[in-house]
Amino acid sequence: MGRVVLVTGAARQLGGRLVRRLVREPGVERVVAVDAVDPPHPLDGAVFVRADIRRPAIARVLAEHRADTVVHMDVTGTPLAGGSRASVKESNVIGTMQLLGACQKSPAVRRLVVKSSTSVYGSAPRDPAVFTETTPPKSLPSGGFAKDAVEVEGYVRGFARRRPDVAVSVLRFANILGPTADTPLGEYFSLPVLPTVFGYDPRLQFVHEDDVLDILLLVADEERSGALGSGTFNVAGDGVLLLSQCARRLGRPTVPVLLPAVTWMGSALRTTGMTDFAPEQIRLLTHGRVVSTDRLREALGFTPAYATAAAFAAFAAGRGAGLLPPEAVGAAVDRLSAVAVRAARFAGERLADVVEYGGTGQAPGADAGEERD
């Protein structure tokens, strides 16, 4: 008898890809794909069960199929099939509570894998340069998907205490990008012009969707990950990119906006449906966030195939060219930077003159028309 794996969120693109990969995995006897709506993509032989994880019926599904491994993918920041932010929060928080309650009652469950996010660390001006899995956030997220992820992880820790016989893995993914990834940050980068916060150029990390699937398959496999797969892991590609570098590589111009006006702009973008420019995303695009992946490498021996820059390049290639050629944007930024450097140098020289010559800006004995350049 092989493993029976239950996957939530199967109607989403990433969940569907995971289901298809699991079907082909050796040692997997059956894959049970669960979602509240019918998936728009094939599941390649997996058993699809239309069920809402917010309802107690999920316990019956788990018991009927006697799943021994549960991969909870239905923790997300984007609504599905015209849903609202309220429905997303209910699915994230209430759905997780119901699913964990079902897992607690099922003696067959031996392994639980939960998709989480590095957004649980928040984004604040006094954040450490790099977050580890044990670093407490300076400012807990106050709303949106980030707060949902914090609550979800709290419920998961409670479940782990009640069922110590179950191997529990929490994967905190950096912003997921790729040719087909559907994420709020991907929507932001798809705008023709990128609004940015004036005076800030945050550091960002990305993880490619293929690496997301690879690590999920690893920790879901008891033989491959074993007891080392239990715990919390940051998952991100090597390196960082500045927001300005992202804009240049996309060929999209930026519009710096004063911080007090950014919230208003975010509301306007959400109202028009162009993108979900939520407050948590504004904080990320202001202060950035970088996490350590040392534990992922040391405990599991997993290194993402795509670095942050490579993951972003794959995303950019899938979105096509921006309004301007990336080379033109880069050249314009370089010219502006050179002008700024020259202006700063000139201002520094003038200040030095003022200090040296007693506030007149003139050398001793010089006429007004001979003021130093």
Beta strands, then each sheet from edge to edge (+ up, - down):
strand 1: 3-8
strand 2: 28-35
strand 3: 47-50
strand 4: 69-72
strand 5: 111-117
strand 6: 167-173
strand 7: 175-177
strand 8: 194-197
strand 9: 203-204
strand 10: 206-208
strand 11: 231-235
strand 12: 241-242
strand 13: 254-257
sheet 1: 3+ 2+ 1+ 4+ 5+ 6+ 11+
sheet 2: 7+ 10+
sheet 3: 8+ 13+
sheet 4: 9+ 12-
end
